[in-house]
Amino acid sequence: MLLAEKRSRVTSGQASKLLQLLAAATDDELMGLGPAPVPRGTFRLLSFGLLGSADVNTALVRGEQFCTALPGIPPIAASTEDGLTTLSVDLSGIDQPMDLLIDSLLAIVHRFMGWAIGQRIPLARIEVPYQNAAEVNDYDLIFGAPVVFGAPAPALVFGSDLLNTPLVRTDAELEEYLRDSPGVILARRDYGTSLPDRVRRMVKPVRQEQLPSMDDIAVRLGMSPQTVRRKLREEDTSLRQIREEVLRDEAIVSLSNGDETVAALSDRLGFSEPSAFARAFRRWTGSSPGSYRPH
């Protein structure tokens, strides 16, 4: 079964639809997993309240204040020490909080903060109160950071220099961002200004022979190829990794929609033969292309 595969993936559209249905069925934006129901529309109002902040630090202070007035949303608190800020979530009001709730809350906060400042937020580590499950190994796909298991509380840990970063999004951009909520919040997104996101947009024409070279990308960015490589390394990625992520995501969307044969998809993405595509797809996801076809 595909869901049992360790690195299987769904499209952002599929995730968004599932979460929307769960929120509608429970009439709760935390899908019945929180300490009390969170009426639909709460996150939207909270987002507009936070977006008026001048910088990340002000937004975190406001977030702490807002949570005290919203009993369904677990309280957050930020503390700073030795150049690192720990943003923790208090789940003491929930008996045996589910791992899904913990991961979702951390992802929501991380994604929204990154979107609001217009750049990806590199994390020093993630802290979660539950124990490591050997069969789960996709934290690198979700957060791209080391995970500390058995911590006192869920937390995001990041460099404190981020606190002075201004929020740059407008109300109109927020309306568009929230259009596919809540699934859009959990998806890894192009935040618009980070170097990997700029490179990813250049790579979007996905047929392999059309993918720009490092020299092409460097010219368009006004940098040397060496500088681009170094900056991508600092973001824990590379041109090759970005290319493969783009090809992988395009393949998953097509296979899930069932609009193309594997042979046609393989040819469109620029693989020499379907077997080469199948090998690459299994390397990306741990599953065969056929397992993503609609049944």
URWO-V542921 format. One record per pair of residues at least 12 apart in sequence whose ideal C-beta (glycine too) atoms are under 10 Angstrom apart, sorted by the first residue. I is the first residue (numbers start at 1). J is the second residue. D is the distance in whole Angstrom. If there is no record, write none. Layout:
# URWO-V542921
I/J/D, I/J/D
This chain:
# URWO-V542921
1/291/9, 2/285/9, 2/286/10, 2/287/6, 2/288/10, 2/290/10, 2/291/5, 2/292/7, 2/293/10, 2/295/10, 4/135/8, 4/287/10, 5/135/10, 5/285/7, 5/286/5, 5/287/5, 5/288/10, 5/291/7, 6/134/10, 6/135/6, 6/136/7, 6/137/5, 6/138/7, 6/285/9, 6/286/6, 6/287/9, 7/137/7, 7/138/6, 7/140/10, 7/141/7, 7/282/10, 7/283/10, 7/284/8, 7/285/5, 7/286/4, 7/287/8, 8/138/9, 8/252/10, 8/285/6, 8/286/6, 8/287/5, 8/291/8, 8/292/8, 9/138/9, 9/141/8, 9/248/8, 9/249/8, 9/252/6, 9/256/10, 9/284/8, 9/285/6, 9/286/9, 9/287/9, 9/292/8, 10/183/10, 10/187/10, 10/252/8, 10/256/7, 10/292/9, 11/183/10, 11/187/9, 11/249/8, 11/252/6, 11/253/5, 11/254/10, 11/255/9, 11/256/5, 11/257/9, 11/292/9, 12/180/8, 12/183/6, 12/184/7, 12/186/8, 12/187/4, 12/188/8, 12/189/8, 12/249/9, 12/252/10, 12/253/9, 13/180/8, 13/183/8, 13/184/10, 13/187/9, 13/253/8, 13/256/8, 13/257/9, 14/183/8, 14/252/9, 14/253/9, 14/256/7, 15/180/10, 15/182/9, 15/183/5, 15/184/9, 15/186/6, 15/187/7, 16/179/10, 16/180/5, 16/181/8, 16/182/7, 16/183/2, 16/184/6, 16/185/9, 16/186/8, 16/187/7, 17/180/9, 17/183/7, 18/31/10, 18/182/10, 18/183/7, 19/31/7, 19/104/9, 19/180/9, 19/181/8, 19/182/5, 19/183/5, 19/184/9, 19/185/9, 19/186/7, 20/40/10, 20/180/8, 20/181/8, 20/182/7, 20/183/7, 22/182/9, 23/38/9, 23/40/6, 23/43/10, 23/181/9, 23/182/6, 23/183/10, 24/40/8, 26/38/10, 26/40/9, 27/39/7, 27/40/7, 28/40/8, 28/42/9, 28/72/7, 29/41/8, 29/42/6, 29/43/5, 29/44/9, 29/46/10, 29/72/8, 29/73/9, 29/108/10, 29/181/8, 29/182/7, 30/42/9, 30/43/9, 30/72/7, 30/73/8, 30/74/9, 30/94/10, 30/101/7, 30/104/8, 30/105/8, 30/108/10, 30/182/9, 31/98/10, 31/100/9, 31/101/8, 31/104/8, 31/182/9, 32/98/10, 32/101/10, 33/94/8, 33/97/7, 33/98/6, 33/100/7, 33/101/4, 33/102/9, 33/104/8, 33/105/9, 34/71/9, 34/72/5, 34/73/7, 34/74/7, 34/91/9, 34/93/9, 34/94/7, 34/97/9, 34/101/7, 34/105/9, 35/71/7, 35/72/6, 35/73/8, 35/74/7, 35/75/10, 35/90/10, 35/91/8, 35/92/9, 35/93/4, 35/94/5, 35/95/9, 35/97/9, 36/70/9, 36/71/5, 36/72/4, 36/73/9, 36/93/9, 36/94/10, 37/71/9, 37/72/6, 38/70/7, 38/71/9, 38/72/4, 38/73/6, 39/70/10, 39/72/8, 40/181/9, 40/182/10, 41/178/10, 41/181/10, 42/66/10, 42/70/7, 42/72/7, 42/73/7, 43/70/10, 43/73/9, 43/108/8, 43/112/9, 43/178/8, 43/181/6, 43/182/7, 43/185/8, 44/174/8, 44/175/9, 44/178/6, 44/181/7, 45/66/9, 45/70/9, 46/62/9, 46/63/8, 46/66/6, 46/67/9, 46/69/10, 46/70/7, 46/73/8, 46/112/9, 47/112/7, 47/115/10, 47/116/9, 47/169/10, 47/171/10, 47/174/6, 47/175/10, 47/177/8, 47/178/7, 47/181/9, 47/185/9, 48/171/7, 48/174/7, 48/175/9, 48/178/9, 49/62/6, 49/63/9, 49/65/9, 49/66/6, 50/62/6, 50/63/6, 50/66/8, 50/112/8, 50/113/9, 50/116/7, 50/167/8, 50/174/10, 51/112/9, 51/115/10, 51/116/6, 51/167/6, 51/168/10, 51/169/6, 51/170/8, 51/171/7, 51/173/9, 51/174/6, 51/177/10, 52/167/8, 52/171/9, 53/116/8, 53/166/9, 53/167/6, 54/164/9, 54/166/6, 54/167/7, 55/116/10, 55/117/8, 55/162/9, 55/163/7, 55/164/6, 55/165/6, 55/166/5, 55/167/7, 56/78/9, 56/85/9, 56/87/10, 56/113/7, 56/116/8, 56/117/6, 56/121/9, 56/158/9, 56/160/10, 56/161/10, 56/162/6, 56/163/5, 56/164/7, 56/165/5, 56/166/8, 56/167/7, 57/78/8, 57/80/9, 57/85/9, 57/160/9, 57/162/9, 57/163/4, 57/164/7, 57/165/9, 58/163/9, 58/164/10, 58/166/10, 58/167/8, 59/78/10, 59/112/9, 59/113/8, 59/116/7, 59/117/9, 59/163/10, 59/165/10, 59/167/6, 60/76/8, 60/77/9, 60/78/5, 60/85/8, 60/87/7, 60/109/10, 60/113/9, 60/163/8, 61/78/8, 63/75/9, 63/76/6, 63/77/9, 63/78/8, 63/87/9, 63/109/8, 63/112/10, 63/113/10, 64/76/6, 64/77/6, 64/78/7, 64/87/10, 67/89/9, 67/90/9, 71/93/9, 73/89/9, 73/105/9, 74/88/10, 74/89/5, 74/90/6, 74/91/5, 74/92/9, 74/93/7, 74/94/7, 74/97/8, 74/101/9, 74/102/10, 74/105/7, 74/153/10, 74/154/9, 75/88/9, 75/89/7, 75/90/4, 75/91/9, 75/92/9, 75/93/8, 76/88/7, 76/89/6, 76/90/7, 76/105/9, 76/109/7, 76/154/10, 76/155/9, 76/156/10, 77/89/8, 77/90/7, 77/153/9, 77/155/9, 78/155/10, 78/156/9, 78/160/10, 78/163/8, 79/155/9, 80/160/5, 80/163/8, 81/160/9, 82/160/9, 83/124/9, 83/159/6, 83/160/5, 83/161/8, 84/124/6, 84/125/9, 84/157/6, 84/158/7, 84/159/6, 84/160/6, 84/161/10, 85/124/9, 85/155/10, 85/156/9, 85/157/7, 85/158/6, 85/159/7, 85/160/5, 85/161/9, 85/162/7, 85/163/6, 86/124/9, 86/125/9, 86/127/8, 86/151/10, 86/153/9, 86/155/5, 86/156/7, 86/157/5, 86/158/9, 86/160/10, 87/106/9, 87/109/7, 87/110/9, 87/113/9, 87/154/9, 87/155/6, 87/156/5, 87/157/8, 87/158/8, 88/106/10, 88/127/8, 88/151/9, 88/152/8, 88/153/5, 88/154/7, 88/155/4, 88/156/8, 88/157/9, 89/101/9, 89/102/8, 89/105/5, 89/106/7, 89/109/8, 89/127/10, 89/129/10, 89/153/6, 89/154/5, 89/155/7, 89/156/9, 90/153/6, 90/154/9, 91/105/8, 91/129/7, 91/153/7, 91/154/7, 92/152/10, 92/153/8, 96/130/10, 97/129/8, 97/130/9, 97/154/8, 98/130/9, 99/128/8, 99/129/9, 99/130/5, 99/131/10, 99/133/8, 99/136/8, 99/154/10, 101/154/9, 102/126/10, 102/127/10, 102/128/6, 102/129/7, 102/130/7, 102/153/9, 102/154/5, 103/126/9, 103/128/7, 103/130/9, 103/136/10, 103/138/10, 103/139/9, 103/142/7, 103/143/9, 103/154/8, 103/186/9, 104/142/10, 104/182/8, 104/185/9, 104/186/6, 105/154/6, 105/156/10, 106/123/9, 106/126/6, 106/127/9, 106/128/8, 106/142/9, 106/143/7, 106/154/6, 106/155/8, 106/156/6, 107/126/10, 107/142/6, 107/143/7, 107/156/10, 107/185/7, 107/186/5, 107/187/9, 107/188/9, 108/181/10, 108/182/8, 108/185/5, 108/186/7, 109/121/10, 109/154/9, 109/155/10, 109/156/6, 109/185/9, 110/123/7, 110/126/9, 110/142/9, 110/143/7, 110/144/10, 110/145/9, 110/156/6, 110/158/9, 110/185/10, 110/186/10, 110/188/10, 111/177/10, 111/184/8, 111/185/5, 111/186/7, 111/187/8, 111/188/8, 111/189/7, 111/191/9, 112/169/10, 112/174/10, 112/177/9, 112/178/10, 112/185/6, 113/156/8, 113/158/9, 113/162/8, 113/165/9, 113/167/9, 113/191/10, 114/162/10, 114/188/10, 114/189/8, 114/191/5, 114/192/10, 114/194/9, 115/167/10, 115/168/10, 115/169/7, 115/173/9, 115/174/9, 115/177/6, 115/184/9, 115/185/9, 115/189/7, 115/190/10, 115/191/6, 115/192/8, 116/165/9, 116/166/9, 116/167/5, 116/168/7, 116/169/5, 116/173/10, 116/174/9, 116/177/9, 116/191/9, 117/162/8, 117/165/5, 117/166/7, 117/167/6, 117/168/6, 117/169/8, 117/191/8, 117/192/10, 117/193/9, 118/165/9, 118/166/9, 118/167/8, 118/168/5, 118/169/7, 118/173/10, 118/191/6, 118/192/5, 118/193/5, 118/194/8, 118/197/9, 119/162/9, 119/165/8, 119/168/9, 119/191/6, 119/192/8, 119/193/5, 119/194/5, 119/195/9, 119/196/10, 119/197/8, 119/235/10, 120/144/9, 120/188/9, 120/189/9, 120/190/9, 120/191/6, 120/192/10, 120/193/9, 120/194/5, 120/195/9, 120/196/7, 120/197/7, 120/235/7, 120/236/10, 120/237/10, 121/144/10, 121/145/10, 121/156/8, 121/158/6, 121/159/9, 121/162/7, 121/165/9, 121/191/9, 121/194/9, 122/144/8, 122/145/8, 122/158/7, 122/159/7, 122/162/9, 122/194/10, 122/234/8, 122/235/7, 122/236/8, 123/143/6, 123/144/7, 123/145/4, 123/146/8, 123/147/10, 123/156/6, 123/157/6, 123/158/5, 123/159/9, 124/145/7, 124/146/8, 124/156/9, 124/157/5, 124/158/6, 124/159/7, 125/143/9, 125/145/6, 125/146/5, 125/147/7, 125/148/6, 125/151/9, 125/155/8, 125/156/8, 125/157/5, 125/158/9, 126/139/7, 126/142/9, 126/143/5, 126/144/9, 126/145/5, 126/146/7, 126/147/5, 126/148/7, 126/149/10, 126/151/9, 126/154/8, 126/155/7, 126/156/6, 126/157/7, 127/146/10, 127/147/8, 127/148/5, 127/149/8, 127/150/9, 127/151/4, 127/152/8, 127/153/7, 127/154/6, 127/155/4, 127/156/8, 127/157/7, 128/147/6, 128/148/7, 128/149/6, 128/150/8, 128/151/6, 128/153/9, 128/154/6, 128/155/8, 129/148/10, 129/149/8, 129/150/7, 129/151/6, 129/152/7, 129/153/6, 129/154/6, 129/155/9, 130/149/7, 130/150/8, 130/151/9, 130/154/9, 131/149/5, 131/150/6, 132/147/8, 132/148/10, 132/149/4, 132/150/8, 133/149/9, 137/286/10, 138/286/10, 140/236/9, 141/188/8, 141/245/10, 142/186/8, 142/188/8, 143/156/8, 143/188/9, 144/188/9, 144/235/9, 144/236/6, 144/237/9, 145/157/8, 145/158/9, 145/236/9, 168/192/9, 168/193/8, 169/191/10, 169/192/9, 173/192/9, 177/189/9, 188/245/9, 188/249/10, 190/204/10, 194/231/9, 194/235/7, 195/217/10, 195/221/8, 195/223/9, 195/227/10, 195/228/7, 195/231/5, 195/232/6, 195/234/9, 195/235/6, 195/237/9, 196/231/9, 196/232/6, 196/234/10, 196/235/5, 196/236/9, 196/237/5, 196/238/9, 196/239/10, 196/241/9, 196/242/6, 196/245/9, 197/235/9, 197/242/9, 198/217/9, 198/220/9, 198/221/7, 198/228/10, 199/212/9, 199/214/10, 199/217/6, 199/220/9, 199/221/8, 199/228/8, 199/231/9, 199/232/7, 199/235/10, 199/237/9, 199/238/10, 199/239/7, 199/242/6, 199/243/9, 199/246/10, 200/237/9, 200/242/5, 200/243/9, 200/245/7, 200/246/6, 200/249/10, 201/246/10, 202/216/8, 202/217/6, 202/220/6, 202/221/8, 202/239/10, 202/242/9, 202/246/10, 203/217/8, 203/239/8, 203/242/6, 203/243/6, 203/244/10, 203/245/9, 203/246/5, 203/247/9, 204/246/6, 204/250/9, 205/246/9, 206/243/9, 206/246/6, 206/247/6, 206/248/10, 206/249/9, 206/250/5, 206/251/9, 206/268/8, 206/269/6, 206/270/8, 207/247/9, 207/250/10, 207/267/9, 207/268/6, 207/269/6, 207/270/4, 207/271/10, 208/243/8, 208/247/7, 208/268/10, 208/269/6, 208/270/3, 208/271/7, 208/272/9, 209/270/5, 210/270/7, 211/239/9, 211/242/10, 211/243/6, 211/246/8, 211/247/9, 211/270/8, 212/239/9, 212/243/9, 213/225/9, 213/239/9, 214/226/9, 214/228/7, 214/229/7, 214/232/10, 214/238/10, 214/239/6, 214/240/10, 215/228/10, 217/232/10, 217/239/7, 217/242/10, 218/239/10, 225/239/9, 244/280/8, 244/283/8, 244/284/7, 245/284/8, 246/269/10, 247/269/6, 247/270/8, 247/271/9, 247/277/9, 247/280/7, 247/281/9, 247/284/8, 248/269/10, 248/280/8, 248/281/7, 248/283/9, 248/284/4, 248/285/7, 249/284/9, 250/265/9, 250/268/9, 250/269/7, 251/265/6, 251/266/9, 251/268/9, 251/269/7, 251/271/10, 251/277/8, 251/280/8, 251/281/6, 251/284/8, 251/285/9, 251/289/7, 251/292/8, 252/281/9, 252/284/9, 252/285/7, 252/289/9, 252/292/6, 253/292/10, 254/268/8, 254/269/9, 254/289/9, 254/292/9, 254/293/10, 255/281/8, 255/285/10, 255/287/10, 255/288/10, 255/289/6, 255/290/8, 255/291/9, 255/292/4, 255/293/6, 255/294/9, 256/292/6, 256/293/8, 256/294/7, 257/292/10, 257/293/10, 257/294/8, 258/292/9, 258/293/6, 258/294/5, 258/295/10, 261/274/9, 261/293/10, 262/274/5, 262/275/10, 262/277/7, 262/278/7, 262/281/9, 262/288/9, 262/289/5, 262/290/7, 262/292/10, 262/293/8, 263/277/9, 265/277/7, 265/281/9, 265/289/8, 266/278/8, 266/280/9, 266/281/9, 266/289/8, 269/281/10, 274/289/8, 277/289/7, 278/290/9
